[in-house]
Amino acid sequence: MMRGKALKHSAQTDNRQGVTQDTISPADGSVVATVVMATHEDIQHSLDKSSNAQQRWKQTPLAQRQEYCRRAIDALLSHRDMIASELSWMMGRPIRHSSSELKGVEERARYMIKHCEQALATIELPEKTGYTRYMVREPLGTVMVISPWNYPYLTAVNAIIPALLAGNSVILKPSSHTPLSAQRFQQAFDEAQLPAGVFQHLFLSHEATEFIVSSDQVQHVVFTGSVAGGASIEKAAAGHFHGLGLELGGNDPAYVCNDADINQAVETIVDGALYNAGQSCCAIERVYVDYRIHDEFVEKVVQLVNQYQLGFPLDKNTTLGPLISTSAADHVRKQIVEAKQKGAQAHISEACFPNSKPGSPYLAPQVLTDVNHQMQVMTEETFGPVLPIQKVFSDQEAIDLMNDSEYGLTASIFTPDMARAIKIGEQVETGTFFANRCDYLDPALAWTGIKQSGKGYTLSSLGFETLTRPKSFHLKHISNTTIAPKAAD
C-alpha cells in the first residue's frame, strides 16, 4: 500500500531526552504531535517486560481476559470525540467521518470478545478405547502489531484484541503519521487496569522495528503497510521462525453488470472509491461496467463526485479531505497525467474544487474513462480519490480484467442475480468477494488477501488460529481410569 511508502512526513531531532519525532498535519502543515523515539534500552526493557507479563497473563482465565478487553474498549470509546479530532488533524480525514472508525472498532472488538470461547475451545476427538486425545490452543507469546496511518485503530484492533484474548502479550508500533493512536490504546488499557506489560506501545524507527522483528523474544508479527514494507518484515524475521500476518497492497476492482441497480451501484462505488480520500486498503480503484449501461453509469458518477466538498478536515461541511502528504498527492497526480497522456478522458474539472492546489496534499477527485491496462491507474495502487472506469462486453472479459492484477484483497460485483454473482465470484482471484457492496470488513469473516496483497488472516474464528499454536494430548490409559480433557479457560 501507499501507507508510508516513500513519503516524507515527519522530522527527527535530538534533545536531552533522546531523539524526538514530529508529526506534521496534512491539514495545514502544523506539528500535531511530538514523540520520543524508543532507545535500544527502552526496547529491550519492553521485550523483557512483555515476556514476563505474558507468562502470568496466559494463566488468567479467559472470562477475565474478556472482561479486561471489554473495559478497555469501553474506555477507548469514552474518548470518541477527542480521538476523532486527533485523527482529522493527524491524517486529514473529514471530522464528519472520523468518529466512524471507532464504530468499526467497537463492532469488531465486541464480536471477538463475545465469540472467542468457541474459537479458543479445547478440540475433543472421537473416543478411542484405552486413550484420551484432545488438542488445546496455546498462546504464542509476544505479538508485535505494526499499524498503518490510514486506519490506525481499525487495523490494530483486528490483531490486538484477539491476541490478548488468546493469552498473548502485545507491543504496538504505530505509524509516525498517527502516533497518538498508540497512546490512546495505552490509555484505554491502563484505564481498564490491564496488568502491566501485557500491552505496551513503542515509537520506533524502521531500523528499530526490524530489530524487534528479528528478536527471539517476539513470536508473531502483524504488519499492515506497503509491499516493500512487508518484504522488509519477512527479511528481518528470516531464520527466527516467527509467525507473520501481512496485509499489503490493493488495487480492488468492481464490476457493474447490465442488470445492476445503477443508482445503488453508483452511490456504493463512489463512496468506496472516495471515502478517506481513497486512502483505504480495500478502496475501489478500478471499475468495469457493462457496455449497455456504461454511459449512464459514468454520467451519474460524475454528478455525484461533483457534489463532494474538498476542504479543511475540521470543517463539518468537508466531505473530502487532503491526502496524507504532498508527496502522496503528487503520486496520484502523476498517475492521472500518465493516463491522460495515453488516451484517458478526465471528467472532473479542478475548477469545481478550488481548494485543490498543486504542491499541496489537497487534490481534487477525478473520474477517468477510456482507460485500459496499459495505464498505471489501472494496474498499480493509487491510494487516492480517483475512479477509472472501463467498458466491458461480457462477464468473462470482466473476470479476466479483474484478475489481471498483482493484488487480490477484495473484489465487488453489482447485480441482483446471486447465482450470477456466485459464479463470477468463484472465478475471481481475491481474498474477499462482495456483491452489491464494498469496502467493509465483517468481523465474522476472515480478512485476508492473495498475491501481493499479503498472507495470513485476521478476524473470524480463523483469526485466532494465527495467534495460537495447537498442543496435542495423547494419553494412554494403564488402568480403567478415564481422563477428562481439560476445559479451556
Secondary structure, DSSP 8 states (H G I E B T S, - for coil): --TTTT---EEEEEETTEEEEEEE-TTTS-EEEEEE---HHHHHHHHHHHHHHHHHHTTS-HHHHHHHHHHHHHHHHTTHHHHHHHHHHHH---HHHHTHHHHHHHHHHHHHHHHHHHHTS-EE---BTTEEEEEEEEE-SEEEEE--SSSTTHHHHHHHHHHHHTT-EEEEE--TT-THHHHHHHHHHHHTT--TTSEEE----HHHHHHHHT-TT--EEEEES-HHHHHHHHHHHTTTT-EEEEE----EEEEE-TTS-HHHHHHHHHHHHHGGGG--TT-EEEEEEETTTHHHHHHHHHHHHTT--B--TTSTT-SB---S-HHHHHHHHHHHHHHHHTT-EE---GGG-TT--TTSS----EEEES--TTSHHHHS---SSEEEEEEESSHHHHHHHHHSSSEESEEEEE-S-HHHHHHHHTTS--SEEEES--S---TTS-EE-EETTEE-EESHHHHTGGGEEEEEEEEE-SSS---------
